[in-house]
Amino acid sequence: MSVAGALAAGVVAILVTMTLALIRSFKGPTVYDRILAVNMVSSQTILMLALLGFLMGRPRFLDIALVYVLIAFTGMMAVLKFFGHDNLEPSDRGDDGGVR
Amino acid sequence: MSMVLGALSWVFLLAGGFFVIVGGVGLLRMPDLFTRMHAAGIADTMGTGLILVGLTFQSDDWVVTAKLLLILYFIIFANPTSTHAVARSALDNDIRPLLPEEQTDHRAAS
């Protein structure tokens, strides 16, 4: 009972979910469905980096995953602000935490 | 002891993979944006949490464990925030949840 089997099963599950999310991001009727699907793909990418690091015996991949978490979150906020406001300027309402 | 940790890791990784697939199927099959956000939350919270906890059982170095827990910490804070931002941005742009007929009529009348 080696643990590599469970790691490989996790990688396969993540690949399946990424495919489903890609289909949704092509089909999605509104732009927010596409944003949600792309966000899901990026969070699955983080998981896959961690799993592949353990599978290949190179835990340094976790550093890349850690950076990817922060970049994905920032990029997501920027895209949402762009589609919500049509620009990336600071909000003048001041009560909405920057993203509305 | 390591047998127990290996078995725990198996259980957590397989459960995490199950929830990841459930979230992906829900993202494809749910009828409108807000129910799809619920499915994405299942994959992001349960799937990611279970898989990362399952990986911590395999790490033999405390630095690796700390990095895994740090990734889990950031994901736990970032995903509800981005889901909230998607919902708020969609509502501001007049995308409404799908409701049954009588509720839609009631809302329109009041």
Backbone of each chain as ProteinMPNN parsed JSONL, in Angstrom:
{"seq_chain_A": "MSVAGALAAGVVAILVTMTLALIRSFKGPTVYDRILAVNMVSSQTILMLALLGFLMGRPRFLDIALVYVLIAFTGMMAVLKFFGHDNLEPSDRGDDGGVR", "coords_chain_A": {"N_chain_A": [[0.854, -1.198, 0.0], [1.311, 1.605, -1.188], [1.821, 5.143, -0.922], [1.952, 6.581, -3.182], [0.033, 5.798, -5.002], [-2.345, 6.949, -4.042], [-1.656, 9.624, -4.325], [-1.438, 9.779, -7.12], [-4.084, 9.222, -7.78], [-5.31, 11.5, -6.751], [-4.18, 13.423, -8.473], [-5.332, 12.63, -10.9], [-8.06, 13.09, -10.328], [-7.988, 15.863, -10.052], [-7.283, 16.599, -12.635], [-9.56, 15.783, -14.057], [-11.475, 17.529, -12.92], [-10.421, 19.992, -13.711], [-10.814, 19.798, -16.464], [-13.638, 19.778, -16.592], [-14.16, 22.324, -15.527], [-12.955, 23.873, -17.49], [-14.645, 23.334, -19.653], [-16.953, 24.58, -18.669], [-16.015, 27.189, -18.62], [-15.81, 27.733, -21.288], [-18.464, 27.471, -22.112], [-19.955, 29.094, -20.399], [-22.64, 31.306, -19.781], [-22.609, 34.009, -18.83], [-20.071, 36.529, -18.12], [-19.25, 36.18, -15.559], [-19.604, 33.513, -14.92], [-17.533, 32.467, -16.408], [-15.337, 33.676, -15.125], [-15.558, 32.483, -12.607], [-15.095, 29.811, -13.278], [-12.476, 29.935, -14.232], [-11.174, 30.736, -11.94], [-11.545, 28.448, -10.44], [-9.998, 26.64, -11.937], [-7.477, 27.729, -11.405], [-7.241, 27.327, -8.648], [-7.246, 24.571, -8.589], [-4.873, 24.162, -9.914], [-3.028, 24.954, -7.996], [-3.351, 22.923, -6.079], [-2.529, 20.764, -7.645], [0.163, 21.366, -8.091], [1.181, 21.028, -5.489], [0.635, 18.287, -5.088], [2.104, 17.098, -7.196], [4.661, 17.823, -6.467], [5.064, 16.23, -4.184], [4.775, 13.744, -5.388], [6.925, 13.565, -7.152], [8.962, 13.71, -5.383], [10.028, 16.186, -4.826], [9.769, 18.58, -2.815], [10.131, 21.283, -3.084], [8.405, 22.361, -4.87], [6.326, 23.359, -3.452], [6.885, 25.97, -2.765], [6.466, 27.303, -5.182], [3.732, 26.82, -5.405], [2.818, 28.28, -3.238], [3.432, 30.92, -3.984], [1.799, 31.006, -6.201], [-0.778, 30.922, -5.115], [-1.076, 33.509, -4.003], [-0.708, 35.162, -6.272], [-2.815, 34.319, -7.9], [-5.038, 35.08, -6.392], [-4.759, 37.903, -6.325], [-4.86, 38.497, -9.083], [-7.433, 37.621, -9.688], [-9.005, 39.443, -8.203], [-8.342, 41.794, -9.57], [-9.363, 41.282, -12.141], [-12.096, 41.044, -11.567], [-12.656, 43.612, -10.601], [-12.171, 45.058, -12.88], [-14.208, 44.135, -14.614], [-16.414, 44.859, -13.127], [-16.306, 47.622, -12.874], [-15.395, 48.691, -15.227], [-12.903, 49.835, -15.223], [-9.66, 50.133, -13.609], [-9.284, 51.938, -11.599], [-8.912, 53.496, -8.325], [-11.638, 53.034, -6.025], [-14.189, 55.504, -5.531], [-16.061, 55.459, -3.582], [-15.237, 54.291, -1.221], [-16.241, 52.622, 0.789], [-16.308, 50.006, 0.159], [-14.301, 48.185, 0.22], [-12.592, 48.18, -1.962], [-13.2, 46.331, -4.043], [-16.05, 46.057, -5.938]], "CA_chain_A": [[0.0, 0.0, 0.0], [2.148, 2.801, -1.252], [1.027, 6.372, -0.935], [2.003, 7.176, -4.517], [-1.242, 5.541, -5.666], [-3.317, 7.973, -3.632], [-1.253, 10.892, -4.952], [-1.808, 9.725, -8.538], [-5.544, 9.343, -7.86], [-5.628, 12.916, -6.568], [-3.832, 14.152, -9.696], [-6.343, 12.322, -11.92], [-9.289, 13.81, -9.959], [-7.808, 17.283, -10.346], [-7.326, 16.784, -14.098], [-10.972, 15.703, -14.46], [-12.162, 18.756, -12.529], [-9.958, 21.088, -14.569], [-11.488, 19.682, -17.759], [-15.024, 20.229, -16.431], [-14.166, 23.78, -15.352], [-12.655, 24.479, -18.796], [-15.871, 23.288, -20.452], [-17.844, 25.632, -18.179], [-15.516, 28.506, -18.981], [-16.136, 27.989, -22.697], [-19.912, 27.553, -22.292], [-20.59, 30.003, -19.459], [-23.395, 32.353, -20.467], [-22.15, 35.349, -18.463], [-18.636, 36.613, -17.903], [-18.943, 35.77, -14.188], [-19.41, 32.063, -14.96], [-16.169, 32.207, -16.896], [-14.383, 34.041, -14.071], [-15.639, 31.458, -11.568], [-14.454, 28.588, -13.77], [-11.024, 30.155, -14.298], [-10.716, 30.722, -10.553], [-11.494, 27.045, -10.029], [-8.827, 26.042, -12.574], [-6.234, 28.154, -10.743], [-7.098, 26.679, -7.334], [-6.841, 23.18, -8.837], [-3.451, 24.178, -10.263], [-2.27, 24.995, -6.739], [-3.374, 21.562, -5.524], [-1.734, 19.873, -8.49], [1.582, 21.643, -7.823], [1.55, 20.385, -4.226], [0.623, 16.829, -5.265], [3.212, 16.679, -8.061], [5.884, 17.952, -5.693], [5.241, 15.03, -3.367], [4.876, 12.563, -6.249], [8.262, 13.519, -7.732], [9.957, 13.829, -4.338], [10.655, 17.512, -4.83], [8.834, 19.459, -2.087], [10.342, 22.692, -3.407], [7.256, 22.827, -5.646], [5.394, 24.049, -2.562], [7.156, 27.411, -2.849], [5.758, 27.8, -6.366], [2.307, 26.814, -5.093], [2.554, 29.383, -2.305], [3.405, 32.156, -4.764], [0.654, 30.953, -7.114], [-1.991, 31.282, -4.358], [-1.185, 34.964, -3.868], [-0.891, 35.788, -7.586], [-4.154, 34.002, -8.397], [-6.01, 35.914, -5.672], [-4.649, 39.287, -6.787], [-5.353, 38.585, -10.45], [-8.891, 37.467, -9.632], [-9.582, 40.71, -7.756], [-8.171, 42.788, -10.624], [-10.301, 40.988, -13.225], [-13.45, 41.377, -11.111], [-12.801, 45.064, -10.544], [-12.249, 45.552, -14.253], [-15.518, 43.877, -15.209], [-17.446, 45.535, -12.371], [-16.186, 49.084, -12.974], [-14.841, 49.048, -16.534], [-11.542, 50.346, -15.12], [-8.968, 49.644, -12.426], [-8.967, 53.06, -10.728], [-9.422, 53.322, -6.962], [-13.05, 53.357, -5.876], [-14.392, 56.76, -4.835], [-17.039, 55.302, -2.503], [-14.459, 54.116, -0.011], [-16.828, 51.743, 1.785], [-16.579, 48.706, -0.432], [-13.125, 47.335, 0.258], [-11.834, 48.19, -3.196], [-13.854, 45.574, -5.102], [-17.509, 46.05, -5.838]], "C_chain_A": [[0.88, 1.235, 0.0], [1.284, 4.045, -1.406], [1.02, 7.009, -2.313], [0.71, 6.938, -5.284], [-2.277, 6.594, -5.323], [-2.967, 9.319, -4.247], [-1.661, 10.918, -6.415], [-3.317, 9.847, -8.7], [-5.969, 10.801, -7.676], [-5.318, 13.722, -7.813], [-4.874, 13.907, -10.778], [-7.645, 13.07, -11.613], [-9.172, 15.284, -10.313], [-7.855, 17.529, -11.845], [-8.761, 16.734, -14.602], [-11.687, 17.015, -14.148], [-11.716, 19.94, -13.366], [-10.627, 21.028, -15.932], [-12.922, 20.187, -17.664], [-15.092, 21.751, -16.3], [-13.84, 24.479, -16.664], [-13.881, 24.47, -19.688], [-16.828, 24.389, -20.005], [-17.332, 26.996, -18.6], [-15.691, 28.778, -20.466], [-17.627, 28.209, -22.869], [-20.514, 28.755, -21.597], [-21.345, 31.144, -20.081], [-22.927, 33.76, -20.097], [-20.647, 35.322, -18.226], [-18.283, 36.119, -16.503], [-18.827, 34.253, -14.082], [-18.004, 31.722, -15.414], [-15.133, 32.538, -15.832], [-14.356, 32.973, -12.985], [-14.912, 30.189, -12.008], [-12.939, 28.759, -13.817], [-10.424, 30.177, -12.896], [-10.579, 29.288, -10.053], [-10.283, 26.352, -10.649], [-7.556, 26.45, -11.834], [-6.115, 27.512, -9.367], [-6.754, 25.205, -7.499], [-5.366, 23.099, -9.228], [-2.581, 24.183, -9.02], [-2.187, 23.6, -6.121], [-2.472, 20.627, -6.306], [-0.241, 20.103, -8.291], [2.027, 20.946, -6.545], [1.631, 18.873, -4.399], [1.806, 16.362, -6.095], [4.545, 16.812, -7.342], [6.132, 16.73, -4.834], [5.462, 13.802, -4.229], [6.278, 12.425, -6.822], [9.344, 13.601, -6.669], [10.689, 15.144, -4.33], [9.732, 18.506, -4.131], [9.073, 20.936, -2.326], [9.194, 23.258, -4.235], [6.279, 23.603, -4.768], [5.631, 25.554, -2.56], [6.412, 28.023, -4.032], [4.262, 27.863, -6.083], [1.95, 27.983, -4.197], [2.491, 30.714, -3.038], [2.167, 32.192, -5.651], [-0.641, 31.321, -6.41], [-2.161, 32.797, -4.361], [-1.422, 35.631, -5.216], [-2.291, 35.528, -8.11], [-5.191, 34.875, -7.706], [-5.972, 37.355, -6.169], [-5.196, 39.457, -8.201], [-6.858, 38.486, -10.527], [-9.561, 38.778, -9.241], [-9.486, 41.762, -8.861], [-9.171, 42.556, -11.747], [-11.715, 41.366, -12.815], [-13.665, 42.884, -11.069], [-12.921, 45.646, -11.942], [-13.637, 45.335, -14.833], [-16.637, 44.551, -14.423], [-17.475, 47.037, -12.636], [-15.851, 49.586, -14.354], [-13.511, 49.773, -16.418], [-10.929, 49.806, -13.846], [-8.628, 50.761, -11.463], [-9.506, 52.807, -9.323], [-10.881, 53.751, -6.87], [-13.211, 54.668, -5.131], [-15.419, 56.628, -3.711], [-16.347, 55.019, -1.182], [-15.026, 53.14, 0.987], [-16.945, 50.314, 1.278], [-15.331, 47.844, -0.514], [-12.392, 47.237, -1.065], [-12.491, 47.445, -4.336], [-15.347, 45.698, -4.914], [-18.113, 45.445, -7.084]], "O_chain_A": [[1.156, 1.828, 1.043], [0.177, 4.0, -1.944], [0.191, 7.873, -2.597], [0.318, 7.758, -6.115], [-2.999, 7.077, -6.195], [-3.854, 10.073, -4.645], [-2.163, 11.927, -6.91], [-3.792, 10.493, -9.634], [-6.876, 11.28, -8.357], [-6.088, 14.607, -8.187], [-5.266, 14.83, -11.492], [-8.269, 13.623, -12.519], [-10.122, 15.89, -10.809], [-8.395, 18.541, -12.292], [-9.152, 17.527, -15.459], [-12.411, 17.552, -14.986], [-12.527, 20.804, -13.701], [-10.972, 22.062, -16.504], [-13.383, 20.929, -18.531], [-15.967, 22.393, -16.882], [-14.373, 25.554, -16.941], [-14.152, 25.441, -20.394], [-17.444, 25.057, -20.836], [-18.13, 27.881, -18.91], [-15.72, 29.939, -20.875], [-18.035, 29.041, -23.68], [-21.452, 29.373, -22.102], [-20.759, 31.905, -20.852], [-22.855, 34.626, -20.97], [-20.029, 34.261, -18.143], [-17.155, 35.686, -16.267], [-18.058, 33.745, -13.266], [-17.364, 30.814, -14.883], [-14.17, 31.795, -15.642], [-13.291, 32.595, -12.497], [-14.202, 29.566, -11.218], [-12.199, 27.834, -13.48], [-9.309, 29.701, -12.682], [-9.633, 28.951, -9.341], [-9.611, 25.566, -9.981], [-6.656, 25.631, -11.649], [-5.008, 27.179, -8.944], [-6.055, 24.635, -6.661], [-4.687, 22.118, -8.926], [-1.543, 23.523, -8.967], [-1.122, 23.15, -5.698], [-1.749, 19.811, -5.735], [0.541, 19.153, -8.317], [3.101, 20.347, -6.499], [2.574, 18.241, -3.923], [2.446, 15.363, -5.766], [5.458, 16.018, -7.568], [7.257, 16.238, -4.752], [6.235, 12.915, -3.866], [6.781, 11.311, -6.969], [10.529, 13.566, -7.0], [11.833, 15.224, -3.884], [8.98, 19.212, -4.803], [8.312, 21.77, -1.833], [9.015, 24.474, -4.305], [5.494, 24.408, -5.27], [4.695, 26.331, -2.375], [5.812, 29.093, -3.926], [3.592, 28.823, -6.463], [0.904, 28.608, -4.37], [1.622, 31.542, -2.765], [1.556, 33.243, -5.842], [-1.513, 31.954, -7.005], [-3.234, 33.312, -4.674], [-2.231, 36.553, -5.319], [-2.901, 36.417, -8.705], [-6.122, 35.36, -8.349], [-7.016, 37.962, -6.408], [-5.902, 40.422, -8.493], [-7.494, 39.173, -11.326], [-10.549, 39.187, -9.85], [-10.423, 42.532, -9.074], [-9.765, 43.507, -12.256], [-12.459, 41.942, -13.609], [-14.725, 43.377, -11.454], [-13.667, 46.598, -12.172], [-14.192, 46.231, -15.469], [-17.708, 44.799, -14.978], [-18.541, 47.653, -12.625], [-16.001, 50.775, -14.636], [-13.018, 50.289, -17.421], [-11.591, 49.102, -13.083], [-7.777, 50.581, -10.592], [-10.429, 52.014, -9.136], [-11.311, 54.694, -7.535], [-12.459, 54.937, -4.194], [-15.633, 57.581, -2.962], [-16.815, 55.457, -0.131], [-14.352, 52.838, 1.973], [-17.614, 49.492, 1.904], [-15.314, 46.861, -1.254], [-11.634, 46.289, -1.271], [-12.369, 47.86, -5.489], [-15.852, 45.462, -3.816], [-19.335, 45.349, -7.193]]}, "seq_chain_B": "MSMVLGALSWVFLLAGGFFVIVGGVGLLRMPDLFTRMHAAGIADTMGTGLILVGLTFQSDDWVVTAKLLLILYFIIFANPTSTHAVARSALDNDIRPLLPEEQTDHRAAS", "coords_chain_B": {"N_chain_B": [[3.29, 3.182, 13.502], [3.967, 4.762, 11.265], [2.526, 3.329, 9.432], [-0.084, 3.948, 10.249], [-0.12, 6.699, 9.737], [0.249, 6.651, 6.965], [-2.131, 5.364, 6.151], [-4.035, 7.203, 7.038], [-3.319, 9.332, 5.404], [-3.946, 8.267, 2.883], [-6.779, 8.044, 3.161], [-7.546, 10.747, 3.491], [-6.58, 11.907, 1.106], [-8.017, 10.527, -0.887], [-10.659, 11.165, -0.181], [-10.518, 13.926, -0.544], [-10.038, 14.04, -3.327], [-12.476, 12.989, -4.198], [-14.275, 15.045, -3.361], [-13.295, 17.124, -4.902], [-13.929, 16.262, -7.506], [-16.712, 16.174, -7.273], [-17.263, 18.908, -6.918], [-16.411, 19.873, -9.425], [-18.208, 18.599, -11.198], [-20.571, 19.742, -10.253], [-20.082, 22.422, -10.884], [-20.293, 22.3, -13.626], [-22.919, 21.386, -14.033], [-24.868, 22.779, -12.569], [-27.696, 25.084, -12.405], [-27.643, 28.01, -12.437], [-25.641, 31.045, -11.933], [-25.257, 31.464, -9.16], [-25.737, 29.068, -7.855], [-23.744, 27.627, -9.022], [-21.586, 28.846, -7.843], [-21.8, 27.822, -5.31], [-21.133, 25.116, -5.791], [-18.472, 25.439, -6.624], [-17.423, 26.34, -4.249], [-17.545, 24.028, -2.691], [-15.58, 22.388, -3.928], [-13.348, 24.024, -3.513], [-13.157, 24.393, -0.729], [-13.661, 21.893, 0.766], [-12.356, 19.961, -0.921], [-9.744, 21.068, -1.405], [-8.911, 21.5, 1.26], [-8.981, 18.888, 2.402], [-7.158, 17.498, 0.758], [-4.755, 18.921, 1.155], [-4.398, 18.584, 3.932], [-4.134, 15.831, 3.942], [-1.691, 15.669, 2.609], [-0.005, 16.799, 4.52], [0.279, 14.745, 6.351], [2.185, 13.187, 5.171], [4.552, 14.567, 5.103], [7.921, 14.768, 6.102], [9.39, 16.74, 7.144], [9.565, 19.673, 9.054], [9.47, 22.131, 7.817], [8.249, 21.701, 5.376], [5.699, 20.936, 6.246], [4.934, 23.351, 7.447], [4.818, 25.003, 5.195], [2.739, 23.783, 3.749], [0.585, 24.182, 5.509], [0.541, 26.931, 5.469], [-0.203, 27.452, 2.803], [-2.773, 26.353, 2.918], [-3.914, 28.088, 4.774], [-3.866, 30.568, 3.352], [-5.554, 29.881, 1.242], [-7.927, 29.36, 2.565], [-8.6, 31.923, 3.396], [-8.63, 33.373, 0.979], [-10.455, 32.243, -0.846], [-13.265, 32.465, 0.081], [-13.325, 35.264, 0.014], [-12.931, 35.887, -2.707], [-15.145, 34.615, -3.794], [-17.216, 36.081, -2.629], [-16.66, 38.53, -3.851], [-17.189, 37.916, -6.531], [-19.959, 37.398, -6.383], [-20.942, 39.864, -5.506], [-20.12, 41.58, -7.556], [-21.539, 40.47, -9.689], [-24.183, 40.865, -8.84], [-24.26, 43.647, -8.77], [-24.199, 44.114, -11.443], [-26.698, 43.438, -12.304], [-27.357, 40.677, -12.414], [-29.477, 38.236, -11.466], [-30.426, 35.81, -8.932], [-31.725, 32.576, -9.872], [-35.096, 31.989, -9.452], [-38.017, 30.211, -8.156], [-41.301, 30.357, -9.804], [-43.474, 31.62, -8.312], [-42.139, 32.999, -6.325], [-40.662, 34.841, -7.763], [-42.75, 36.364, -8.844], [-43.84, 37.397, -6.49], [-41.753, 38.985, -5.583], [-41.618, 40.83, -7.627], [-44.097, 42.053, -7.316], [-44.031, 43.285, -4.813]], "CA_chain_B": [[2.958, 4.615, 13.477], [3.965, 5.276, 9.89], [1.383, 2.686, 8.779], [-1.288, 4.722, 10.575], [-0.058, 7.97, 9.006], [0.005, 6.37, 5.549], [-3.551, 5.086, 5.941], [-4.746, 8.486, 7.173], [-3.041, 10.111, 4.197], [-4.795, 7.671, 1.836], [-8.194, 8.401, 3.35], [-7.758, 12.173, 3.248], [-6.356, 12.234, -0.312], [-9.114, 10.017, -1.714], [-11.841, 11.981, 0.103], [-10.325, 15.205, -1.212], [-10.272, 13.854, -4.759], [-13.921, 12.846, -4.391], [-14.951, 16.336, -3.276], [-12.876, 17.935, -6.052], [-14.717, 15.876, -8.679], [-18.09, 16.612, -7.038], [-17.327, 20.334, -7.21], [-16.307, 20.092, -10.87], [-19.476, 18.218, -11.834], [-21.555, 20.756, -9.905], [-19.802, 23.641, -11.653], [-20.773, 22.142, -14.997], [-24.313, 20.982, -14.163], [-25.813, 23.606, -11.83], [-28.462, 25.864, -13.383], [-27.311, 29.434, -12.608], [-24.326, 31.44, -11.413], [-25.095, 31.417, -7.711], [-25.598, 27.661, -7.465], [-22.397, 27.202, -9.45], [-20.637, 29.302, -6.83], [-21.869, 26.837, -4.216], [-20.345, 23.939, -6.182], [-17.055, 25.801, -6.6], [-17.016, 26.408, -2.845], [-17.297, 22.662, -2.207], [-14.268, 21.936, -4.393], [-12.265, 24.827, -2.964], [-13.011, 24.232, 0.714], [-13.49, 20.5, 1.184], [-11.346, 19.266, -1.71], [-8.411, 21.598, -1.122], [-8.553, 21.266, 2.655], [-8.689, 17.477, 2.667], [-5.932, 17.072, 0.066], [-3.575, 19.506, 1.799], [-4.193, 17.914, 5.22], [-3.592, 14.513, 3.617], [-0.265, 15.793, 2.286], [0.797, 17.067, 5.713], [0.6, 13.488, 7.02], [3.32, 12.542, 4.514], [5.788, 15.35, 5.124], [8.82, 14.376, 7.186], [10.162, 17.919, 7.489], [8.599, 20.647, 9.584], [9.339, 23.259, 6.896], [7.232, 21.317, 4.39], [4.408, 21.025, 6.926], [4.585, 24.763, 7.619], [4.412, 25.56, 3.896], [1.412, 23.264, 3.402], [-0.422, 24.854, 6.33], [0.458, 28.322, 5.0], [-1.035, 27.429, 1.59], [-4.15, 26.122, 3.359], [-4.361, 29.333, 5.41], [-4.176, 31.571, 2.34], [-6.719, 29.482, 0.452], [-9.119, 29.52, 3.398], [-9.009, 33.323, 3.407], [-8.781, 33.971, -0.347], [-11.585, 31.75, -1.624], [-14.521, 33.16, 0.391], [-13.258, 36.654, -0.424], [-13.155, 36.025, -4.147], [-16.532, 34.254, -4.074], [-18.012, 37.25, -2.275], [-16.462, 39.57, -4.858], [-17.923, 37.516, -7.74], [-21.391, 37.568, -6.164], [-21.275, 41.286, -5.431], [-19.957, 42.172, -8.882], [-22.641, 40.009, -10.532], [-25.423, 41.528, -8.414], [-24.207, 45.038, -9.194], [-24.439, 44.2, -12.875], [-28.073, 42.991, -12.571], [-27.556, 39.246, -12.599], [-30.255, 37.84, -10.299], [-30.542, 34.357, -8.774], [-32.875, 31.903, -10.488], [-36.072, 31.708, -8.4], [-39.28, 29.631, -8.639], [-42.193, 31.353, -10.402], [-44.278, 32.426, -7.386], [-41.276, 33.935, -5.61], [-40.338, 35.937, -8.674], [-43.92, 37.234, -8.917], [-43.972, 38.11, -5.221], [-40.748, 40.039, -5.513], [-41.965, 41.883, -8.577], [-45.277, 42.788, -6.858], [-43.797, 44.063, -3.591]], "C_chain_B": [[2.921, 5.139, 12.043], [2.883, 4.596, 9.058], [0.113, 3.502, 8.989], [-1.302, 6.031, 9.794], [-0.311, 7.76, 7.517], [-1.464, 6.13, 5.266], [-4.378, 6.362, 6.057], [-4.566, 9.337, 5.918], [-3.877, 9.609, 3.023], [-6.224, 8.178, 1.95], [-8.429, 9.868, 3.0], [-7.593, 12.508, 1.771], [-7.516, 11.751, -1.162], [-10.389, 10.815, -1.451], [-11.727, 13.347, -0.569], [-10.541, 15.109, -2.708], [-11.748, 13.71, -5.075], [-14.61, 14.209, -4.371], [-14.553, 17.249, -4.424], [-13.713, 17.588, -7.276], [-16.169, 16.317, -8.509], [-18.24, 18.098, -7.355], [-17.246, 20.62, -8.703], [-17.585, 19.744, -11.588], [-20.549, 19.254, -11.525], [-21.34, 22.041, -10.687], [-20.324, 23.519, -13.076], [-22.285, 22.007, -15.054], [-25.309, 21.915, -13.496], [-26.47, 24.649, -12.737], [-28.087, 27.346, -13.5], [-26.049, 29.779, -11.834], [-24.19, 31.18, -9.925], [-25.036, 29.987, -7.193], [-24.248, 27.119, -7.92], [-21.345, 27.674, -8.459], [-20.639, 28.373, -5.629], [-21.025, 25.602, -4.543], [-18.848, 24.239, -6.15], [-16.549, 25.896, -5.17], [-16.748, 25.034, -2.265], [-15.917, 22.192, -2.643], [-13.152, 22.701, -3.707], [-12.071, 24.579, -1.479], [-12.721, 22.79, 1.091], [-12.36, 19.824, 0.428], [-9.947, 19.733, -1.368], [-7.988, 21.293, 0.307], [-8.17, 19.824, 2.902], [-7.39, 17.049, 1.998], [-4.698, 17.651, 0.755], [-3.321, 18.887, 3.171], [-3.638, 16.506, 4.996], [-2.118, 14.566, 3.268], [0.572, 16.069, 3.527], [1.134, 15.781, 6.461], [1.821, 12.81, 6.413], [4.617, 13.304, 4.67], [6.628, 14.932, 6.327], [9.669, 15.544, 7.676], [9.204, 18.994, 7.991], [8.446, 21.849, 8.662], [8.253, 22.962, 5.862], [5.837, 21.405, 5.005], [3.977, 22.476, 7.075], [4.137, 25.373, 6.305], [3.021, 25.085, 3.509], [0.331, 23.979, 4.209], [-0.575, 26.319, 5.927], [-0.39, 28.416, 3.733], [-2.499, 27.266, 1.973], [-4.732, 27.391, 3.969], [-4.74, 30.384, 4.365], [-5.408, 31.19, 1.549], [-7.991, 29.673, 1.258], [-9.56, 30.975, 3.45], [-9.337, 33.844, 2.019], [-10.053, 33.506, -1.041], [-12.922, 32.357, -1.225], [-14.504, 34.609, -0.072], [-13.539, 36.776, -1.909], [-14.57, 35.595, -4.516], [-17.471, 35.41, -3.755], [-17.881, 38.333, -3.338], [-17.19, 39.222, -6.144], [-19.409, 37.793, -7.551], [-21.758, 39.048, -6.173], [-21.18, 41.943, -6.797], [-21.094, 41.756, -9.792], [-23.935, 40.699, -10.146], [-25.431, 42.986, -8.833], [-24.487, 45.186, -10.678], [-25.732, 43.507, -13.26], [-28.164, 41.551, -13.019], [-28.229, 38.74, -11.343], [-30.282, 36.329, -10.172], [-31.798, 33.827, -9.434], [-33.836, 31.516, -9.374], [-37.265, 30.976, -8.991], [-40.264, 30.727, -9.016], [-42.852, 32.252, -9.361], [-43.396, 33.41, -6.625], [-40.893, 35.11, -6.484], [-41.497, 36.924, -8.753], [-44.063, 38.057, -7.643], [-42.964, 39.252, -5.14], [-41.081, 41.186, -6.455], [-43.13, 42.716, -8.065], [-44.946, 43.698, -5.687], [-42.874, 45.246, -3.837]], "O_chain_B": [[1.998, 5.851, 11.645], [2.371, 5.179, 8.102], [-0.664, 3.725, 8.06], [-2.332, 6.436, 9.256], [-0.987, 8.563, 6.874], [-1.998, 6.621, 4.271], [-5.305, 6.583, 5.279], [-5.502, 9.971, 5.433], [-4.442, 10.398, 2.265], [-6.806, 8.673, 0.985], [-9.386, 10.2, 2.301], [-8.364, 13.299, 1.227], [-7.965, 12.464, -2.059], [-11.129, 11.116, -2.388], [-12.708, 13.868, -1.099], [-11.158, 15.992, -3.304], [-12.231, 14.231, -6.08], [-15.426, 14.508, -5.242], [-15.359, 18.058, -4.882], [-14.158, 18.475, -8.003], [-16.796, 16.777, -9.463], [-19.218, 18.508, -7.982], [-17.933, 21.512, -9.2], [-18.022, 20.473, -12.479], [-21.343, 19.615, -12.394], [-22.303, 22.681, -11.109], [-20.749, 24.509, -13.672], [-22.897, 22.462, -16.02], [-26.495, 21.86, -13.818], [-25.873, 25.059, -13.733], [-28.208, 27.9, -14.592], [-25.461, 28.928, -11.166], [-23.141, 30.73, -9.464], [-24.361, 29.717, -6.199], [-23.676, 26.246, -7.267], [-20.335, 27.002, -8.248], [-19.602, 28.159, -5.001], [-20.295, 25.098, -3.689], [-18.05, 23.411, -5.71], [-15.393, 25.576, -4.894], [-15.843, 24.867, -1.448], [-15.16, 21.657, -1.833], [-12.126, 22.121, -3.354], [-10.934, 24.556, -1.006], [-11.673, 22.488, 1.663], [-11.5, 19.185, 1.035], [-9.065, 18.925, -1.077], [-6.855, 20.88, 0.551], [-7.152, 19.551, 3.538], [-6.599, 16.318, 2.596], [-3.7, 16.95, 0.924], [-2.168, 18.68, 3.548], [-2.785, 16.039, 5.751], [-1.368, 13.641, 3.578], [1.722, 15.638, 3.605], [2.16, 15.717, 7.138], [2.435, 11.955, 7.051], [5.685, 12.755, 4.399], [6.111, 14.764, 7.431], [10.554, 15.371, 8.513], [8.14, 19.197, 7.405], [7.419, 22.526, 8.701], [7.451, 23.827, 5.513], [4.903, 21.89, 4.367], [2.811, 22.809, 6.862], [3.196, 26.167, 6.276], [2.211, 25.863, 3.006], [-0.714, 24.343, 3.669], [-1.662, 26.889, 6.023], [-1.197, 29.334, 3.59], [-3.369, 27.948, 1.429], [-5.887, 27.736, 3.722], [-5.792, 31.016, 4.464], [-6.224, 32.049, 1.213], [-9.015, 30.093, 0.721], [-10.756, 31.252, 3.537], [-10.232, 34.677, 1.877], [-10.678, 34.289, -1.756], [-13.681, 32.744, -2.114], [-15.529, 35.138, -0.502], [-14.289, 37.654, -2.334], [-15.149, 36.144, -5.453], [-18.403, 35.69, -4.508], [-18.866, 38.981, -3.692], [-17.752, 40.104, -6.794], [-20.056, 38.353, -8.436], [-22.76, 39.443, -6.77], [-22.029, 42.753, -7.168], [-21.58, 42.564, -10.583], [-24.713, 41.084, -11.019], [-26.475, 43.518, -9.21], [-24.949, 46.233, -11.132], [-25.877, 43.039, -14.389], [-28.955, 41.224, -13.903], [-27.643, 38.796, -10.262], [-30.175, 35.624, -11.175], [-32.805, 34.528, -9.544], [-33.454, 30.798, -8.45], [-37.521, 31.087, -10.19], [-40.105, 31.879, -8.614], [-42.813, 33.477, -9.478], [-43.828, 34.518, -6.309], [-40.807, 36.243, -6.01], [-41.299, 38.139, -8.734], [-44.365, 39.25, -7.69], [-43.288, 40.349, -4.684], [-40.861, 42.355, -6.138], [-43.191, 43.92, -8.314], [-45.522, 44.78, -5.573], [-42.577, 46.001, -2.911]]}, "name": "protein", "num_of_chains": 2, "seq": "MSVAGALAAGVVAILVTMTLALIRSFKGPTVYDRILAVNMVSSQTILMLALLGFLMGRPRFLDIALVYVLIAFTGMMAVLKFFGHDNLEPSDRGDDGGVRMSMVLGALSWVFLLAGGFFVIVGGVGLLRMPDLFTRMHAAGIADTMGTGLILVGLTFQSDDWVVTAKLLLILYFIIFANPTSTHAVARSALDNDIRPLLPEEQTDHRAAS"}
